[in-house]
Amino acid sequence: MALLIDIVSWLLVVGGSLFYLIGGIGLYRMPDVFTRMHAHSVSETLGAGALFAGMLLQAGWSLVALKLVILFAVIIYTGPVATHAVARAARFAGVEPMLNSHKGAGGSKR
């Protein structure tokens, strides 16, 4: 049983790390601040969820597990607030989202 928990735990940790890696690539590749924020927020939610699930399996029922749950709750609640604050600051600074910037995107460019 311990081997199964270790395997599932490592799969979750590696999966969460891959989500963070994909989010980092998205931050580099995306054209504007709004799509970069989307790539970061999605990877943060999925990556943190998988990482914390893997760590919770390793911790078992203990005080460490309670601390992990509290830390995960803080990350889940503060991530969207920070993303929203950055988006509002960008709009306040006059940054406009890139809409229909590619030809053939399915709409007319005005």
C-alpha positions as CSV (number, residue, x, y, z in Angstrom):
1,M,0.0,0.0,0.0
2,A,2.9,2.4,0.8
3,L,4.3,1.8,-2.7
4,L,1.0,2.7,-4.3
5,I,0.8,5.9,-2.3
6,D,4.4,6.8,-3.3
7,I,3.6,6.2,-6.9
8,V,0.4,8.3,-7.0
9,S,2.1,11.0,-4.9
10,W,5.1,11.3,-7.3
11,L,2.7,11.3,-10.3
12,L,0.8,14.2,-8.8
13,V,4.0,16.1,-7.9
14,V,5.5,15.6,-11.4
15,G,2.1,16.5,-13.0
16,G,1.9,19.7,-10.9
17,S,5.4,20.6,-11.9
18,L,4.6,20.1,-15.5
19,F,1.6,22.4,-15.2
20,Y,3.9,25.1,-13.7
21,L,6.4,24.5,-16.5
22,I,3.7,24.9,-19.1
23,G,2.5,28.0,-17.4
24,G,6.1,29.4,-17.5
25,I,6.3,28.7,-21.2
26,G,2.9,30.4,-21.6
27,L,4.2,33.5,-19.8
28,Y,7.1,33.6,-22.3
29,R,5.1,32.9,-25.4
30,M,1.9,34.8,-25.0
31,P,1.7,38.2,-26.7
32,D,0.1,40.5,-24.1
33,V,-0.3,40.9,-20.3
34,F,-3.9,39.6,-20.3
35,T,-3.2,36.3,-22.0
36,R,0.0,35.9,-19.9
37,M,-2.1,36.3,-16.7
38,H,-4.5,33.6,-18.0
39,A,-1.7,31.2,-18.6
40,H,-0.3,31.9,-15.2
41,S,-3.6,31.6,-13.3
42,V,-4.6,28.3,-15.0
43,S,-1.2,26.7,-14.4
44,E,-1.2,28.0,-10.8
45,T,-4.5,26.5,-10.0
46,L,-3.9,23.1,-11.6
47,G,-0.2,23.0,-10.6
48,A,-0.7,23.9,-7.0
49,G,-3.7,21.5,-6.7
50,A,-1.7,18.6,-8.0
51,L,1.4,19.5,-6.0
52,F,-0.5,19.9,-2.8
53,A,-2.4,16.7,-3.4
54,G,0.8,14.8,-3.8
55,M,2.3,16.3,-0.7
56,L,-0.8,15.5,1.3
57,L,-0.6,11.9,0.3
58,Q,3.0,11.8,1.6
59,A,2.1,13.7,4.8
60,G,-0.8,11.4,5.8
61,W,-3.1,12.5,8.7
62,S,-0.8,14.9,10.6
63,L,-0.3,18.5,11.5
64,V,1.8,18.9,8.4
65,A,-1.3,17.9,6.3
66,L,-3.4,20.6,8.1
67,K,-0.7,23.2,7.3
68,L,-0.6,22.1,3.7
69,V,-4.4,22.5,3.4
70,I,-4.2,26.0,5.0
71,L,-1.4,27.0,2.6
72,F,-3.3,25.7,-0.4
73,A,-6.4,27.6,0.7
74,V,-4.3,30.8,0.9
75,I,-2.9,30.2,-2.5
76,I,-6.3,29.5,-4.1
77,Y,-7.9,32.6,-2.6
78,T,-5.1,35.1,-3.2
79,G,-4.2,34.0,-6.7
80,P,-7.4,35.2,-8.4
81,V,-7.3,38.4,-6.3
82,A,-3.7,39.2,-7.4
83,T,-4.6,38.4,-11.1
84,H,-7.6,40.7,-10.9
85,A,-5.5,43.5,-9.4
86,V,-2.8,43.2,-12.1
87,A,-5.5,43.2,-14.8
88,R,-7.1,46.3,-13.3
89,A,-3.8,48.1,-13.0
90,A,-3.0,47.2,-16.6
91,R,-6.3,48.6,-17.8
92,F,-5.8,51.7,-15.6
93,A,-2.4,52.2,-17.3
94,G,-4.0,52.1,-20.7
95,V,-3.0,48.7,-21.8
96,E,-5.6,47.3,-24.2
97,P,-6.1,43.6,-24.8
98,M,-5.2,42.2,-28.2
99,L,-8.4,41.2,-29.9
100,N,-8.6,39.5,-33.3
101,S,-5.0,40.3,-34.0
102,H,-4.5,37.2,-36.2
103,K,-5.9,36.9,-39.7
104,G,-8.6,34.2,-39.9
105,A,-9.5,34.5,-36.3
106,G,-13.2,34.4,-37.1
107,G,-14.1,38.0,-37.1
108,S,-13.6,41.4,-38.7
109,K,-11.0,43.7,-37.4
110,R,-12.2,47.2,-36.7
